[in-house]
Amino acid sequence: PEVQLVKTHFPDVAVLDLDAASDEMLLHYAKRLLLETEQVVICIKTGEQVSFQLLPTLLETMMQSQHQLLVLLLGENQRVQRILEARPQLSFEQVNSDEDLLEKLNGFYSRSTN
């Protein structure tokens, strides 16, 4: 539902949906997108079941990026929070609802265009 919400409210934004079943080709594309796109928002849907196979690779790529980057945590997972808190160069925020997600995205994209 979050992917469709973003596509509906931000039609000009490129959206890539990864999950634990994503293959290497999609992961490679995600890493390239992180490094080449000027403004990137990463939404991590954090239930108790989070794929920790993809997360380290994406975090490493995020830290290499020189572009505007915002990480949004949808839901709560203490392990993911600790991983992000250990990387102060990454800005992340907790998101608790669809309205909160849209508010954070509006804020990020309006700051980026000013």
PLY file of the C-alpha trace (Angstrom):
ply
format ascii 1.0
element vertex 114
property float x
property float y
property float z
element edge 113
property int vertex1
property int vertex2
end_header
0.00 0.00 0.00
2.85 2.47 0.70
4.25 2.12 -2.82
0.86 2.93 -4.37
0.42 5.84 -1.95
3.74 7.36 -3.03
2.99 6.80 -6.73
-0.40 8.48 -6.35
0.82 11.57 -4.46
4.26 11.90 -6.10
3.84 10.72 -9.71
7.21 12.18 -10.81
9.17 10.21 -8.22
10.84 6.96 -9.26
9.71 4.15 -6.96
11.54 0.88 -6.49
10.10 -1.81 -4.24
12.55 -4.30 -2.72
11.88 -7.12 -0.32
13.63 -10.19 1.04
12.84 -12.10 -2.16
14.40 -9.48 -4.47
17.07 -10.88 -6.76
20.63 -9.63 -7.32
19.66 -7.73 -10.48
17.07 -5.67 -8.62
19.51 -5.07 -5.76
22.14 -3.89 -8.26
19.60 -1.50 -9.79
18.68 -0.19 -6.32
22.33 0.49 -5.50
22.81 2.32 -8.79
19.67 4.38 -8.20
20.94 5.32 -4.72
24.22 6.59 -6.12
22.86 8.40 -9.18
19.58 9.96 -8.03
19.69 13.48 -6.60
16.96 12.98 -4.00
16.35 9.62 -2.40
13.87 8.52 0.21
14.26 4.99 1.54
11.22 3.55 3.30
12.02 0.50 5.40
8.93 -1.39 6.45
10.02 -2.72 9.81
7.95 -5.44 11.35
9.50 -8.07 13.49
10.42 -9.85 10.25
12.94 -7.72 8.38
15.39 -9.00 5.79
18.84 -8.35 7.20
20.37 -9.75 4.03
19.58 -6.64 1.96
19.97 -4.03 4.69
23.79 -4.04 5.09
24.34 -3.74 1.33
21.87 -0.88 1.02
23.27 0.89 4.10
26.78 0.73 2.68
25.56 2.23 -0.60
23.54 4.91 1.22
26.64 6.03 3.10
28.54 6.37 -0.20
25.85 8.58 -1.72
26.55 12.30 -1.95
22.91 13.18 -2.61
20.02 14.19 -0.38
18.88 11.10 1.44
16.12 10.42 3.95
15.41 7.06 5.56
11.90 6.48 6.86
11.12 3.61 9.22
7.56 2.36 8.80
6.76 0.48 11.98
9.07 -0.40 14.83
12.05 -2.70 15.02
14.66 -2.01 17.68
17.41 -3.81 15.76
16.91 -1.70 12.61
16.80 1.47 14.73
20.09 0.58 16.44
21.70 -0.14 13.08
20.67 3.29 11.77
21.54 5.11 14.99
25.06 3.69 14.71
25.42 5.62 11.44
24.97 9.30 12.36
25.62 10.40 8.75
22.24 8.89 7.81
19.13 10.88 8.63
16.18 8.71 9.60
12.73 9.28 11.01
10.02 7.03 12.42
6.72 6.96 10.47
3.57 5.66 12.13
0.80 6.23 9.57
0.11 6.96 5.90
-0.55 10.60 6.81
2.79 10.79 8.61
4.51 9.24 5.57
2.97 11.83 3.23
3.92 14.65 5.61
7.58 13.53 5.73
7.70 13.15 1.94
6.13 16.58 1.38
8.64 18.12 3.77
11.60 16.39 2.13
10.63 17.25 -1.43
9.65 20.85 -0.61
13.01 21.43 1.14
14.80 19.89 -1.81
13.20 22.21 -4.36
13.86 25.43 -2.41
0 1
1 2
2 3
3 4
4 5
5 6
6 7
7 8
8 9
9 10
10 11
11 12
12 13
13 14
14 15
15 16
16 17
17 18
18 19
19 20
20 21
21 22
22 23
23 24
24 25
25 26
26 27
27 28
28 29
29 30
30 31
31 32
32 33
33 34
34 35
35 36
36 37
37 38
38 39
39 40
40 41
41 42
42 43
43 44
44 45
45 46
46 47
47 48
48 49
49 50
50 51
51 52
52 53
53 54
54 55
55 56
56 57
57 58
58 59
59 60
60 61
61 62
62 63
63 64
64 65
65 66
66 67
67 68
68 69
69 70
70 71
71 72
72 73
73 74
74 75
75 76
76 77
77 78
78 79
79 80
80 81
81 82
82 83
83 84
84 85
85 86
86 87
87 88
88 89
89 90
90 91
91 92
92 93
93 94
94 95
95 96
96 97
97 98
98 99
99 100
100 101
101 102
102 103
103 104
104 105
105 106
106 107
107 108
108 109
109 110
110 111
111 112
112 113
